[in-house]
Amino acid sequence: MKIFTLAPISTVTLTELLSLYVIYLLIAYIVIFPFTLVYKERGKLRTSDYSTILITVPIEDFIFRFLPIYFFNGDVNIAFTSHIIWAILHGFPSCIAVGILGILFLRLWLGGLWSIALILHILHDIFIVSVIKLVGGKVRA
């Protein structure tokens, strides 16, 4: 499957999905790595707790994916613009990694696989929270 595209994904096997996820994740963290070396807040990892993820991810996906795709008939430009706004709201430098990985979620949404995108987004956030807690990061109050 092509990686550097906004082409909708309308069918995907579990193996393909996991492969795409790992590829997008690796690209995201390779790109963000130099920024983490110079960013002054790098030692202060903060994240949400697990229960917050179950509430915020569906809300994020509804606002920044469902609404633009629904009201603008799946227009890729509008959906991508909304995606960029969503990524920027995550703050610097994480917005870079979020923006890159989020392209996979967006492609699934554009292809009609919104339930898979939503589940993958939730599982990804749970994974990231777990990693941050494992390395001693703090949970936001």
Backbone as JSON Lines, residues from 0, in Angstrom:
{"i":0,"aa":"M","n":[0.83,-1.2,0.0],"ca":[0.0,0.0,0.0],"c":[0.87,1.25,0.0]}
{"i":1,"aa":"K","n":[0.35,2.29,-0.62],"ca":[1.06,3.55,-0.66],"c":[0.96,4.25,0.7]}
{"i":2,"aa":"I","n":[2.03,4.91,1.09],"ca":[2.09,5.59,2.38],"c":[1.86,7.08,2.22]}
{"i":3,"aa":"F","n":[2.58,7.71,1.3],"ca":[2.53,9.16,1.16],"c":[1.4,9.58,0.23]}
{"i":4,"aa":"T","n":[0.18,9.39,0.71],"ca":[-1.01,9.71,-0.06],"c":[-2.17,9.99,0.9]}
{"i":5,"aa":"L","n":[-3.17,10.65,0.4],"ca":[-4.41,10.83,1.16],"c":[-5.52,9.96,0.58]}
{"i":6,"aa":"A","n":[-5.14,9.02,-0.26],"ca":[-6.13,8.13,-0.87],"c":[-6.87,7.36,0.22]}
{"i":7,"aa":"P","n":[-8.2,7.33,0.12],"ca":[-8.99,6.61,1.13],"c":[-8.62,5.13,1.17]}
{"i":8,"aa":"I","n":[-8.69,4.57,2.35],"ca":[-8.52,3.13,2.53],"c":[-9.91,2.58,2.8]}
{"i":9,"aa":"S","n":[-10.43,1.81,1.85],"ca":[-11.8,1.29,2.01],"c":[-11.83,-0.19,2.35]}
{"i":10,"aa":"T","n":[-10.74,-0.88,2.14],"ca":[-10.62,-2.27,2.57],"c":[-9.21,-2.47,3.09]}
{"i":11,"aa":"V","n":[-9.1,-3.2,4.17],"ca":[-7.79,-3.45,4.76],"c":[-7.87,-4.71,5.62]}
{"i":12,"aa":"T","n":[-6.85,-5.54,5.52],"ca":[-6.77,-6.71,6.39],"c":[-6.1,-6.29,7.69]}
{"i":13,"aa":"L","n":[-6.21,-7.11,8.7],"ca":[-5.57,-6.81,9.98],"c":[-4.06,-6.68,9.82]}
{"i":14,"aa":"T","n":[-3.48,-7.57,9.02],"ca":[-2.03,-7.53,8.77],"c":[-1.63,-6.23,8.08]}
{"i":15,"aa":"E","n":[-2.4,-5.82,7.07],"ca":[-2.11,-4.56,6.39],"c":[-2.26,-3.37,7.32]}
{"i":16,"aa":"L","n":[-3.3,-3.41,8.15],"ca":[-3.54,-2.32,9.09],"c":[-2.4,-2.18,10.08]}
{"i":17,"aa":"L","n":[-1.96,-3.3,10.65],"ca":[-0.85,-3.25,11.6],"c":[0.44,-2.79,10.92]}
{"i":18,"aa":"S","n":[0.65,-3.25,9.7],"ca":[1.82,-2.85,8.93],"c":[1.8,-1.34,8.67]}
{"i":19,"aa":"L","n":[0.67,-0.82,8.24],"ca":[0.53,0.62,8.0],"c":[0.74,1.41,9.29]}
{"i":20,"aa":"Y","n":[0.16,0.92,10.38],"ca":[0.3,1.61,11.66],"c":[1.77,1.71,12.06]}
{"i":21,"aa":"V","n":[2.48,0.62,11.97],"ca":[3.91,0.61,12.36],"c":[4.71,1.53,11.44]}
{"i":22,"aa":"I","n":[4.44,1.5,10.15],"ca":[5.17,2.35,9.21],"c":[4.92,3.82,9.52]}
{"i":23,"aa":"Y","n":[3.64,4.21,9.66],"ca":[3.33,5.61,9.98],"c":[3.93,6.02,11.32]}
{"i":24,"aa":"L","n":[3.87,5.13,12.32],"ca":[4.42,5.44,13.63],"c":[5.94,5.65,13.55]}
{"i":25,"aa":"L","n":[6.62,4.78,12.84],"ca":[8.07,4.91,12.69],"c":[8.44,6.2,11.96]}
{"i":26,"aa":"I","n":[7.73,6.5,10.88],"ca":[8.0,7.75,10.15],"c":[7.78,8.95,11.08]}
{"i":27,"aa":"A","n":[6.68,8.92,11.83],"ca":[6.36,10.03,12.73],"c":[7.47,10.26,13.75]}
{"i":28,"aa":"Y","n":[7.97,9.19,14.35],"ca":[8.97,9.36,15.39],"c":[10.37,9.59,14.84]}
{"i":29,"aa":"I","n":[10.63,9.17,13.62],"ca":[11.91,9.53,12.99],"c":[11.92,11.02,12.67]}
{"i":30,"aa":"V","n":[10.79,11.53,12.18],"ca":[10.7,12.96,11.85],"c":[10.75,13.83,13.1]}
{"i":31,"aa":"I","n":[10.09,13.4,14.17],"ca":[10.0,14.23,15.38],"c":[11.28,14.15,16.23]}
{"i":32,"aa":"F","n":[12.08,13.11,16.07],"ca":[13.24,12.9,16.94],"c":[14.17,14.12,17.04]}
{"i":33,"aa":"P","n":[14.58,14.75,15.94],"ca":[15.47,15.92,16.07],"c":[14.85,17.05,16.91]}
{"i":34,"aa":"F","n":[13.55,17.23,16.81],"ca":[12.89,18.28,17.58],"c":[12.92,17.98,19.08]}
{"i":35,"aa":"T","n":[12.85,16.71,19.43],"ca":[12.87,16.35,20.85],"c":[14.23,16.61,21.48]}
{"i":36,"aa":"L","n":[15.28,16.65,20.67],"ca":[16.62,16.9,21.2],"c":[16.83,18.35,21.61]}
{"i":37,"aa":"V","n":[16.14,19.26,20.93],"ca":[16.35,20.68,21.2],"c":[15.17,21.35,21.91]}
{"i":38,"aa":"Y","n":[14.06,20.66,22.02],"ca":[12.88,21.25,22.63],"c":[13.06,21.35,24.14]}
{"i":39,"aa":"K","n":[12.86,22.51,24.71],"ca":[13.17,22.75,26.12],"c":[12.28,21.96,27.08]}
{"i":40,"aa":"E","n":[11.1,21.54,26.65],"ca":[10.19,20.81,27.54],"c":[10.35,19.3,27.42]}
{"i":41,"aa":"R","n":[11.41,18.83,26.76],"ca":[11.53,17.4,26.46],"c":[11.55,16.5,27.69]}
{"i":42,"aa":"G","n":[12.02,17.0,28.79],"ca":[12.11,16.17,29.99],"c":[10.82,16.1,30.78]}
{"i":43,"aa":"K","n":[9.81,16.82,30.33],"ca":[8.55,16.89,31.07],"c":[7.43,16.19,30.31]}
{"i":44,"aa":"L","n":[7.49,14.89,30.25],"ca":[6.44,14.13,29.57],"c":[5.17,14.18,30.39]}
{"i":45,"aa":"R","n":[4.1,14.6,29.75],"ca":[2.8,14.67,30.42],"c":[1.77,14.04,29.49]}
{"i":46,"aa":"T","n":[0.81,13.38,30.08],"ca":[-0.21,12.72,29.28],"c":[-1.52,12.68,30.04]}
{"i":47,"aa":"S","n":[-2.55,12.26,29.36],"ca":[-3.87,12.1,29.97],"c":[-3.96,10.73,30.61]}
{"i":48,"aa":"D","n":[-5.01,10.52,31.4],"ca":[-5.21,9.18,31.94],"c":[-6.08,8.38,30.96]}
{"i":49,"aa":"Y","n":[-6.22,7.09,31.24],"ca":[-6.92,6.19,30.32],"c":[-8.4,6.56,30.14]}
{"i":50,"aa":"S","n":[-9.06,6.94,31.21],"ca":[-10.49,7.25,31.1],"c":[-10.73,8.48,30.23]}
{"i":51,"aa":"T","n":[-9.81,9.43,30.27],"ca":[-9.93,10.63,29.43],"c":[-9.86,10.26,27.96]}
{"i":52,"aa":"I","n":[-9.02,9.29,27.62],"ca":[-8.88,8.86,26.23],"c":[-10.21,8.36,25.68]}
{"i":53,"aa":"L","n":[-10.93,7.59,26.49],"ca":[-12.19,7.02,26.03],"c":[-13.25,8.08,25.77]}
{"i":54,"aa":"I","n":[-13.06,9.25,26.35],"ca":[-14.0,10.35,26.13],"c":[-13.5,11.28,25.02]}
{"i":55,"aa":"T","n":[-12.23,11.66,25.08],"ca":[-11.73,12.67,24.15],"c":[-11.53,12.17,22.72]}
{"i":56,"aa":"V","n":[-11.1,10.93,22.55],"ca":[-10.85,10.43,21.2],"c":[-12.13,10.43,20.35]}
{"i":57,"aa":"P","n":[-13.24,9.87,20.85],"ca":[-14.46,9.95,20.03],"c":[-14.9,11.39,19.75]}
{"i":58,"aa":"I","n":[-14.71,12.29,20.73],"ca":[-15.08,13.69,20.51],"c":[-14.17,14.32,19.44]}
{"i":59,"aa":"E","n":[-12.86,14.08,19.54],"ca":[-11.92,14.59,18.54],"c":[-12.29,14.08,17.15]}
{"i":60,"aa":"D","n":[-12.51,12.78,17.04],"ca":[-12.82,12.2,15.74],"c":[-14.14,12.72,15.19]}
{"i":61,"aa":"F","n":[-15.11,12.94,16.06],"ca":[-16.39,13.48,15.61],"c":[-16.21,14.9,15.07]}
{"i":62,"aa":"I","n":[-15.51,15.73,15.81],"ca":[-15.35,17.14,15.42],"c":[-14.42,17.29,14.21]}
{"i":63,"aa":"F","n":[-13.27,16.64,14.25],"ca":[-12.25,16.89,13.24],"c":[-12.24,15.91,12.07]}
{"i":64,"aa":"R","n":[-13.04,14.86,12.14],"ca":[-13.1,13.92,11.02],"c":[-14.52,13.75,10.51]}
{"i":65,"aa":"F","n":[-15.44,13.33,11.39],"ca":[-16.8,13.08,10.92],"c":[-17.46,14.33,10.35]}
{"i":66,"aa":"L","n":[-17.48,15.42,11.11],"ca":[-18.19,16.63,10.67],"c":[-17.66,17.18,9.34]}
{"i":67,"aa":"P","n":[-16.34,17.34,9.17],"ca":[-15.86,17.84,7.87],"c":[-16.17,16.87,6.72]}
{"i":68,"aa":"I","n":[-16.02,15.58,6.96],"ca":[-16.27,14.61,5.9],"c":[-17.77,14.57,5.56]}
{"i":69,"aa":"Y","n":[-18.61,14.61,6.58],"ca":[-20.06,14.54,6.37],"c":[-20.58,15.81,5.68]}
{"i":70,"aa":"F","n":[-20.26,16.96,6.24],"ca":[-20.82,18.21,5.72],"c":[-20.19,18.69,4.41]}
{"i":71,"aa":"F","n":[-19.01,18.2,4.09],"ca":[-18.37,18.62,2.84],"c":[-18.2,17.44,1.89]}
{"i":72,"aa":"N","n":[-19.09,16.45,2.03],"ca":[-19.16,15.31,1.09],"c":[-17.83,14.58,0.88]}
{"i":73,"aa":"G","n":[-17.07,14.45,1.91],"ca":[-15.81,13.73,1.81],"c":[-14.72,14.47,1.05]}
{"i":74,"aa":"D","n":[-14.84,15.77,0.94],"ca":[-13.83,16.58,0.26],"c":[-12.49,16.41,0.97]}
{"i":75,"aa":"V","n":[-11.51,15.89,0.25],"ca":[-10.21,15.57,0.84],"c":[-9.51,16.83,1.34]}
{"i":76,"aa":"N","n":[-9.63,17.94,0.61],"ca":[-8.97,19.18,1.02],"c":[-9.52,19.7,2.35]}
{"i":77,"aa":"I","n":[-10.83,19.67,2.5],"ca":[-11.45,20.12,3.76],"c":[-11.07,19.16,4.89]}
{"i":78,"aa":"A","n":[-11.14,17.86,4.61],"ca":[-10.79,16.87,5.63],"c":[-9.33,17.02,6.06]}
{"i":79,"aa":"F","n":[-8.44,17.27,5.1],"ca":[-7.03,17.43,5.42],"c":[-6.78,18.72,6.21]}
{"i":80,"aa":"T","n":[-7.47,19.78,5.85],"ca":[-7.35,21.04,6.59],"c":[-7.78,20.84,8.05]}
{"i":81,"aa":"S","n":[-8.89,20.15,8.23],"ca":[-9.36,19.85,9.58],"c":[-8.35,18.98,10.33]}
{"i":82,"aa":"H","n":[-7.74,18.06,9.61],"ca":[-6.71,17.18,10.19],"c":[-5.52,18.01,10.68]}
{"i":83,"aa":"I","n":[-5.09,18.98,9.88],"ca":[-3.96,19.84,10.26],"c":[-4.31,20.64,11.52]}
{"i":84,"aa":"I","n":[-5.51,21.18,11.57],"ca":[-5.95,21.93,12.76],"c":[-5.92,21.02,13.99]}
{"i":85,"aa":"W","n":[-6.45,19.81,13.84],"ca":[-6.46,18.81,14.93],"c":[-5.03,18.53,15.4]}
{"i":86,"aa":"A","n":[-4.12,18.35,14.48],"ca":[-2.73,18.05,14.85],"c":[-2.09,19.23,15.58]}
{"i":87,"aa":"I","n":[-2.29,20.44,15.07],"ca":[-1.7,21.63,15.69],"c":[-2.19,21.8,17.13]}
{"i":88,"aa":"L","n":[-3.44,21.46,17.38],"ca":[-3.99,21.6,18.73],"c":[-3.3,20.68,19.76]}
{"i":89,"aa":"H","n":[-2.52,19.72,19.29],"ca":[-1.78,18.85,20.2],"c":[-0.51,19.51,20.74]}
{"i":90,"aa":"G","n":[-0.13,20.67,20.18],"ca":[1.05,21.38,20.67],"c":[2.33,20.89,20.02]}
{"i":91,"aa":"F","n":[3.34,21.72,20.13],"ca":[4.64,21.4,19.54],"c":[5.51,20.68,20.56]}
{"i":92,"aa":"P","n":[6.28,19.71,20.19],"ca":[6.52,19.13,18.88],"c":[5.64,17.93,18.57]}
{"i":93,"aa":"S","n":[4.78,17.52,19.52],"ca":[3.97,16.32,19.28],"c":[3.03,16.46,18.1]}
{"i":94,"aa":"C","n":[2.68,17.71,17.73],"ca":[1.78,17.9,16.59],"c":[2.37,17.32,15.31]}
{"i":95,"aa":"I","n":[3.67,17.26,15.22],"ca":[4.32,16.69,14.02],"c":[4.05,15.19,13.94]}
{"i":96,"aa":"A","n":[4.3,14.49,15.04],"ca":[4.06,13.04,15.06],"c":[2.58,12.73,14.92]}
{"i":97,"aa":"V","n":[1.75,13.5,15.63],"ca":[0.3,13.3,15.57],"c":[-0.2,13.54,14.15]}
{"i":98,"aa":"G","n":[0.33,14.57,13.5],"ca":[-0.08,14.87,12.14],"c":[0.26,13.76,11.16]}
{"i":99,"aa":"I","n":[1.44,13.19,11.31],"ca":[1.87,12.12,10.41],"c":[1.06,10.86,10.66]}
{"i":100,"aa":"L","n":[0.99,10.4,11.9],"ca":[0.24,9.19,12.2],"c":[-1.25,9.38,11.92]}
{"i":101,"aa":"G","n":[-1.76,10.57,12.19],"ca":[-3.18,10.84,11.97],"c":[-3.61,10.72,10.52]}
{"i":102,"aa":"I","n":[-2.66,10.78,9.59],"ca":[-3.0,10.6,8.19],"c":[-3.58,9.2,7.97]}
{"i":103,"aa":"L","n":[-3.07,8.22,8.69],"ca":[-3.64,6.87,8.6],"c":[-5.09,6.87,9.06]}
{"i":104,"aa":"F","n":[-5.37,7.52,10.2],"ca":[-6.74,7.59,10.7],"c":[-7.63,8.31,9.68]}
{"i":105,"aa":"L","n":[-7.14,9.4,9.11],"ca":[-7.9,10.17,8.13],"c":[-8.21,9.33,6.9]}
{"i":106,"aa":"R","n":[-7.23,8.6,6.4],"ca":[-7.45,7.76,5.22],"c":[-8.5,6.69,5.48]}
{"i":107,"aa":"L","n":[-8.5,6.14,6.7],"ca":[-9.53,5.15,7.05],"c":[-10.91,5.81,7.09]}
{"i":108,"aa":"W","n":[-10.99,7.0,7.68],"ca":[-12.26,7.74,7.72],"c":[-12.75,8.03,6.31]}
{"i":109,"aa":"L","n":[-11.86,8.5,5.45],"ca":[-12.25,8.84,4.07],"c":[-12.74,7.6,3.31]}
{"i":110,"aa":"G","n":[-12.21,6.44,3.67],"ca":[-12.62,5.19,3.03],"c":[-13.85,4.56,3.65]}
{"i":111,"aa":"G","n":[-14.42,5.21,4.66],"ca":[-15.62,4.67,5.3],"c":[-15.34,3.71,6.44]}
{"i":112,"aa":"L","n":[-14.1,3.52,6.78],"ca":[-13.74,2.59,7.87],"c":[-13.56,3.37,9.17]}
{"i":113,"aa":"W","n":[-14.55,4.19,9.49],"ca":[-14.46,5.06,10.66],"c":[-14.37,4.27,11.96]}
{"i":114,"aa":"S","n":[-15.05,3.13,12.05],"ca":[-15.01,2.36,13.3],"c":[-13.61,1.8,13.54]}
{"i":115,"aa":"I","n":[-12.96,1.35,12.49],"ca":[-11.59,0.84,12.61],"c":[-10.65,1.99,12.98]}
{"i":116,"aa":"A","n":[-10.85,3.15,12.34],"ca":[-10.02,4.32,12.64],"c":[-10.17,4.73,14.1]}
{"i":117,"aa":"L","n":[-11.4,4.74,14.59],"ca":[-11.67,5.14,15.97],"c":[-11.04,4.16,16.96]}
{"i":118,"aa":"I","n":[-11.19,2.88,16.72],"ca":[-10.59,1.87,17.6],"c":[-9.06,1.97,17.57]}
{"i":119,"aa":"L","n":[-8.5,2.13,16.38],"ca":[-7.05,2.26,16.25],"c":[-6.54,3.51,16.97]}
{"i":120,"aa":"H","n":[-7.27,4.6,16.85],"ca":[-6.9,5.86,17.51],"c":[-6.92,5.68,19.04]}
{"i":121,"aa":"I","n":[-7.96,5.05,19.56],"ca":[-8.05,4.8,21.01],"c":[-6.91,3.89,21.47]}
{"i":122,"aa":"L","n":[-6.68,2.79,20.74],"ca":[-5.6,1.87,21.12],"c":[-4.24,2.55,21.05]}
{"i":123,"aa":"H","n":[-4.04,3.4,20.04],"ca":[-2.77,4.12,19.94],"c":[-2.57,5.04,21.14]}
{"i":124,"aa":"D","n":[-3.6,5.79,21.5],"ca":[-3.48,6.71,22.64],"c":[-3.23,5.95,23.94]}
{"i":125,"aa":"I","n":[-3.87,4.82,24.12],"ca":[-3.64,3.98,25.31],"c":[-2.18,3.5,25.31]}
{"i":126,"aa":"F","n":[-1.68,3.1,24.16],"ca":[-0.29,2.66,24.03],"c":[0.67,3.79,24.42]}
{"i":127,"aa":"I","n":[0.44,4.99,23.89],"ca":[1.31,6.13,24.16],"c":[1.27,6.5,25.65]}
{"i":128,"aa":"V","n":[0.08,6.53,26.24],"ca":[-0.04,6.83,27.67],"c":[0.74,5.79,28.49]}
{"i":129,"aa":"S","n":[0.63,4.54,28.1],"ca":[1.34,3.47,28.82],"c":[2.85,3.66,28.72]}
{"i":130,"aa":"V","n":[3.35,4.01,27.55],"ca":[4.79,4.22,27.37],"c":[5.24,5.41,28.2]}
{"i":131,"aa":"I","n":[4.48,6.5,28.18],"ca":[4.86,7.7,28.95],"c":[4.88,7.38,30.45]}
{"i":132,"aa":"K","n":[3.88,6.64,30.91],"ca":[3.87,6.26,32.33],"c":[5.04,5.35,32.66]}
{"i":133,"aa":"L","n":[5.38,4.47,31.74],"ca":[6.48,3.53,31.95],"c":[7.81,4.24,32.12]}
{"i":134,"aa":"V","n":[8.0,5.33,31.37],"ca":[9.27,6.07,31.46],"c":[9.23,7.18,32.51]}
{"i":135,"aa":"G","n":[8.17,7.21,33.3],"ca":[8.12,8.15,34.41],"c":[7.45,9.48,34.13]}
{"i":136,"aa":"G","n":[6.67,9.55,33.06],"ca":[5.96,10.78,32.76],"c":[4.82,11.0,33.73]}
{"i":137,"aa":"K","n":[4.26,12.2,33.73],"ca":[3.2,12.56,34.65],"c":[1.85,12.58,33.95]}
{"i":138,"aa":"V","n":[0.81,12.23,34.69],"ca":[-0.55,12.3,34.19],"c":[-1.1,13.68,34.5]}
{"i":139,"aa":"R","n":[-1.72,14.31,33.51],"ca":[-2.3,15.65,33.72],"c":[-3.41,15.59,34.74]}
{"i":140,"aa":"A","n":[-3.46,16.61,35.57],"ca":[-4.51,16.67,36.58],"c":[-5.81,17.15,35.98]}
